[in-house]
């Protein structure tokens, strides 16, 4: 019997060449796959976004902050992500 593996989160740090793919295609794909948490650090835009609560192929909740600020990751992580280093 195969063991099921579930992912709690997938995180991406964009580059100039991957920003569009990470922010659109992967965002939808991870939501469809039921990945509970998707932190996305967009270095080009200077923004960190945290997407959570996947439902019907999209994330029902998102929060954003400017790079350099801290942003809270929801449970089960429950800590501030400091995106200043990105």
C-alpha positions in Angstrom: 0.0 0.0 0.0 1.4 3.4 -1.1 1.7 6.1 1.5 0.0 9.4 0.7 2.3 12.4 1.0 0.7 15.8 1.6 2.5 19.1 1.2 1.9 21.8 3.8 3.4 24.5 1.7 5.3 25.4 -1.5 7.2 28.6 -1.7 8.6 30.5 -4.7 11.1 33.3 -5.0 10.7 34.9 -8.4 13.3 36.0 -10.8 12.8 38.3 -13.9 12.2 35.2 -16.1 9.9 33.3 -13.7 7.7 36.0 -12.2 4.7 35.6 -14.6 4.7 31.8 -14.3 5.1 31.8 -10.5 2.4 34.4 -10.0 -0.2 32.9 -12.4 0.2 29.3 -13.5 1.8 28.0 -10.4 -0.6 29.9 -8.2 -3.6 28.2 -9.9 -1.9 24.8 -10.0 -1.0 24.8 -6.3 -4.5 25.8 -5.4 -6.0 23.1 -7.6 -3.6 20.6 -5.9 -4.9 21.7 -2.5 -1.5 23.0 -1.3 -2.6 24.8 1.9 0.0 27.6 1.9 1.8 29.3 -1.0 4.2 32.1 0.0 5.4 34.0 -3.1 8.3 36.4 -2.9 8.3 38.6 -6.0 11.6 40.4 -6.1 10.9 42.4 -9.2 7.7 43.9 -7.7 9.2 44.1 -4.2 6.3 42.3 -2.7 5.8 39.1 -0.6 2.4 37.5 -0.8 1.0 34.6 1.2 -1.9 32.6 -0.3 -3.9 30.2 1.8 -7.2 28.3 2.1 -7.4 26.7 -1.3 -10.9 26.2 -2.4 -12.4 25.3 -5.8 -9.1 25.9 -7.7 -8.1 29.2 -6.2 -6.9 30.6 -2.9 -9.6 32.1 -0.8 -7.2 34.2 1.3 -4.2 36.3 0.5 -2.1 38.8 2.3 0.7 40.9 0.9 3.5 43.1 2.3 6.4 45.1 0.9 9.8 43.3 0.9 11.5 44.3 4.1 8.4 44.0 6.2 7.4 40.9 8.1 4.3 38.9 7.1 2.5 36.4 9.3 2.2 32.8 8.1 -1.0 31.1 9.3 -1.2 27.9 11.2 0.3 25.3 11.3 3.4 27.5 10.8 2.2 30.5 12.9 5.3 32.7 12.6 6.4 35.9 11.0 8.2 35.5 7.7 10.9 38.2 7.4 11.4 38.8 3.7 14.1 41.4 4.1 16.8 39.1 2.9 15.2 38.4 -0.5 
